[in-house]
Amino acid sequence: MARPRSAPEGPDPFEVLGVSRLATLEEVTAAYRALAQTYHPDRHVDSPAAVQSQAEQRMREVNQAFLVLKKGSWLAASAETQIRSWDTPDPNAGFEARRRASQASRQHTAQARAAQASRTQAKQSIPGGQARPMIKAMGGEKIGFGLAQALITNELTCRTCQSVQILPAGWQDRLRDTDWSCSACGRVILAWR
């Protein structure tokens, strides 16, 4: 007879992910993806530092809970507990779990498609513009994202308002003494120090 596994220390991964102890791996994965959409640090770039810190902490907890459940140590331990607690396991439990997982997966896919459609519509509704040159500010950080896109197409997408900004000819030569800002929202979209 195999020795029972000891439960990992730390918060209960089922509670962290908000799933039942009867959840299948598909349900756990769907719950993880939904929480990752909410707490991922890229979603909180423009948030206050306190919110960013809380989101990072929560994302670490969600990642840890998912890894623990994905390895199966808690899923196997909870299955052993269920078998011991019931005289006869429910023969429909497997079917019900697969049905719930399929439903969660369809719901997640529908939400992802709706979010993508919303982003696409918002991007199309914002008119593009001509990137504005600014005198290089003293100090500050490097903002080099989108540089490859700019080198190939002479365009950049503003990360704040999602408008496409066109860079004028010869912008590469002026990069040392000029920052480029969005004409729609005024945010710096390209700077190199």
Backbone torsions as a table, in degrees:
resi	resn	phi	psi	omega
1	MET	NA	133.1	-177.8
2	ALA	-74.8	147.6	176.9
3	ARG	-73.6	141.3	176.9
4	PRO	-67.3	144.4	180.0
5	ARG	-76.2	144.9	174.8
6	SER	-85.6	143.5	-178.6
7	ALA	-70.9	139.0	177.0
8	PRO	-61.8	150.6	179.2
9	GLU	-79.8	162.0	179.9
10	GLY	105.7	-172.3	-177.8
11	PRO	-66.3	153.4	179.0
12	ASP	-65.8	118.3	-176.6
13	PRO	-64.3	-28.1	177.8
14	PHE	-66.0	-40.3	178.8
15	GLU	-69.4	-39.5	-180.0
16	VAL	-60.9	-43.7	-178.8
17	LEU	-85.6	-11.5	178.1
18	GLY	71.8	35.7	178.1
19	VAL	-118.3	160.9	179.3
20	SER	-79.8	164.5	178.7
21	ARG	-70.8	-11.8	177.0
22	LEU	-92.1	3.5	-175.1
23	ALA	-64.5	142.8	174.9
24	THR	-85.7	171.5	178.8
25	LEU	-62.3	-34.1	178.4
26	GLU	-65.2	-41.4	178.1
27	GLU	-66.6	-39.9	178.0
28	VAL	-62.7	-43.5	179.8
29	THR	-63.9	-42.0	179.1
30	ALA	-63.4	-41.8	178.7
31	ALA	-64.9	-40.9	179.2
32	TYR	-61.4	-46.1	-178.2
33	ARG	-63.1	-40.1	179.4
34	ALA	-64.0	-43.0	179.1
35	LEU	-69.6	-36.4	178.9
36	ALA	-64.3	-35.8	176.4
37	GLN	-61.5	-32.8	-177.2
38	THR	-82.4	-44.4	-169.7
39	TYR	-102.9	0.5	-177.1
40	HIS	-61.7	137.0	-177.0
41	PRO	-57.2	-29.0	178.9
42	ASP	-65.4	-22.4	178.4
43	ARG	-78.2	-14.1	-173.6
44	HIS	-121.4	30.2	-178.8
45	VAL	-62.1	-41.0	-176.9
46	ASP	-96.1	7.2	-179.9
47	SER	-80.0	161.8	175.6
48	PRO	-61.7	158.7	-176.6
49	ALA	-58.0	-38.5	-179.5
50	ALA	-64.5	-41.0	179.3
51	VAL	-67.9	-41.9	177.7
52	GLN	-59.8	-43.1	-179.7
53	SER	-63.2	-44.6	179.1
54	GLN	-64.2	-40.8	-179.5
55	ALA	-65.9	-40.9	178.4
56	GLU	-63.6	-43.1	179.3
57	GLN	-63.0	-45.6	-179.6
58	ARG	-64.8	-38.2	178.7
59	MET	-65.0	-37.9	176.5
60	ARG	-62.0	-43.4	178.8
61	GLU	-62.8	-43.4	-179.6
62	VAL	-64.0	-44.3	178.3
63	ASN	-60.6	-45.6	-178.9
64	GLN	-63.2	-44.3	179.9
65	ALA	-62.6	-41.3	-179.9
66	PHE	-65.6	-42.5	179.3
67	LEU	-62.4	-41.5	179.7
68	VAL	-63.1	-45.2	-179.1
69	LEU	-71.9	-34.6	-179.9
70	LYS	-65.9	-37.6	176.8
71	LYS	-64.3	-23.1	174.6
72	GLY	92.2	0.2	-176.7
73	SER	-64.1	-39.7	-180.0
74	TRP	-82.4	-33.3	178.4
75	LEU	-62.5	-43.5	178.9
76	ALA	-67.1	-41.7	-179.6
77	ALA	-64.3	-40.2	-179.8
78	SER	-70.0	-33.4	177.7
79	ALA	-65.7	-41.2	177.6
80	GLU	-62.0	-41.7	179.7
81	THR	-63.4	-42.5	-179.8
82	GLN	-63.4	-43.0	-178.6
83	ILE	-63.9	-40.4	179.1
84	ARG	-69.1	-33.2	-174.6
85	SER	-81.3	-21.7	179.0
86	TRP	-108.1	145.3	174.9
87	ASP	-70.6	-46.1	177.2
88	THR	-133.4	126.6	178.6
89	PRO	-65.8	149.1	179.8
90	ASP	-68.8	123.8	-178.7
91	PRO	-68.3	-20.2	-179.5
92	ASN	-91.2	-2.3	-176.5
93	ALA	-62.0	-41.5	-180.0
94	GLY	-64.4	-43.5	178.4
95	PHE	-61.8	-45.1	-178.7
96	GLU	-63.7	-40.4	179.1
97	ALA	-64.6	-42.7	178.3
98	ARG	-65.3	-37.5	178.6
99	ARG	-64.0	-44.4	179.2
100	ARG	-64.7	-39.6	179.3
101	ALA	-64.9	-42.1	178.8
102	SER	-64.1	-41.4	178.8
103	GLN	-64.7	-43.1	179.0
104	ALA	-64.2	-39.6	179.7
105	SER	-65.0	-44.2	178.2
106	ARG	-63.0	-40.3	179.7
107	GLN	-64.8	-42.9	179.2
108	HIS	-62.5	-43.4	179.5
109	THR	-62.7	-42.8	179.3
110	ALA	-63.2	-41.3	178.8
111	GLN	-65.3	-41.1	180.0
112	ALA	-64.5	-41.8	178.9
113	ARG	-65.8	-40.6	178.7
114	ALA	-64.4	-40.8	178.5
115	ALA	-65.0	-41.8	179.0
116	GLN	-64.1	-42.7	178.7
117	ALA	-62.9	-39.3	178.7
118	SER	-64.1	-44.3	178.8
119	ARG	-64.0	-41.6	179.6
120	THR	-63.7	-43.8	179.3
121	GLN	-63.7	-42.7	179.5
122	ALA	-64.0	-40.2	-178.9
123	LYS	-65.3	-38.5	-179.3
124	GLN	-74.5	-26.5	-176.9
125	SER	-80.5	-17.0	-179.2
126	ILE	-92.2	121.3	-179.1
127	PRO	-69.7	146.9	177.1
128	GLY	-75.4	177.6	-179.9
129	GLY	-161.5	-179.3	178.7
130	GLN	-94.9	122.4	178.1
131	ALA	-59.5	139.4	-176.8
132	ARG	-98.9	134.0	175.6
133	PRO	-77.8	145.8	177.0
134	MET	-133.3	148.7	174.8
135	ILE	-66.4	135.4	-176.4
136	LYS	-60.8	127.9	179.4
137	ALA	-79.6	153.6	177.5
138	MET	-77.9	137.1	179.5
139	GLY	72.3	-170.9	179.9
140	GLY	102.4	178.1	-176.5
141	GLU	-105.5	168.9	176.4
142	LYS	-80.2	133.1	174.5
143	ILE	-120.8	93.7	-173.7
144	GLY	-114.7	5.4	-179.2
145	PHE	-66.7	144.6	179.8
146	GLY	81.2	3.8	-177.1
147	LEU	-63.0	-39.8	179.0
148	ALA	-63.0	-43.1	178.0
149	GLN	-61.4	-42.9	-178.6
150	ALA	-64.7	-39.7	-179.8
151	LEU	-64.8	-34.1	-177.4
152	ILE	-84.9	-45.5	-171.4
153	THR	-108.6	-8.7	-172.8
154	ASN	59.0	30.6	177.4
155	GLU	-134.8	152.0	173.8
156	LEU	-136.3	144.7	174.9
157	THR	-97.8	125.3	178.8
158	CYS	-67.7	130.9	-177.9
159	ARG	-76.1	-13.6	179.9
160	THR	-91.3	-56.6	-174.4
161	CYS	-103.3	-3.7	176.9
162	GLN	66.2	15.9	177.1
163	SER	-81.9	149.2	179.0
164	VAL	-88.1	124.2	-178.0
165	GLN	-109.9	129.6	-178.8
166	ILE	-94.1	130.1	178.3
167	LEU	-92.2	139.1	-178.4
168	PRO	-72.8	162.9	177.9
169	ALA	-60.6	139.7	178.3
170	GLY	81.4	12.7	-179.4
171	TRP	-62.4	-30.9	-179.1
172	GLN	-62.8	-36.8	-178.8
173	ASP	-70.0	-25.0	-177.4
174	ARG	-95.9	1.7	-173.7
175	LEU	-63.9	-30.4	-179.0
176	ARG	-68.5	-31.4	-177.0
177	ASP	-117.2	5.2	-176.2
178	THR	-136.0	136.6	169.2
179	ASP	-100.5	154.1	-179.5
180	TRP	-116.2	131.2	-178.7
181	SER	-119.7	160.3	179.9
182	CYS	-73.9	135.0	179.0
183	SER	-77.0	-17.5	-179.0
184	ALA	-86.3	-48.3	-174.9
185	CYS	-113.7	-11.8	177.1
186	GLY	85.5	-0.1	-179.4
187	ARG	-74.8	144.4	176.9
188	VAL	-68.5	125.2	-178.5
189	ILE	-108.3	-16.1	178.7
190	LEU	-153.7	122.1	177.2
191	ALA	-151.0	147.4	177.1
192	TRP	-141.7	126.8	-179.4
193	ARG	-121.3	NA	NA
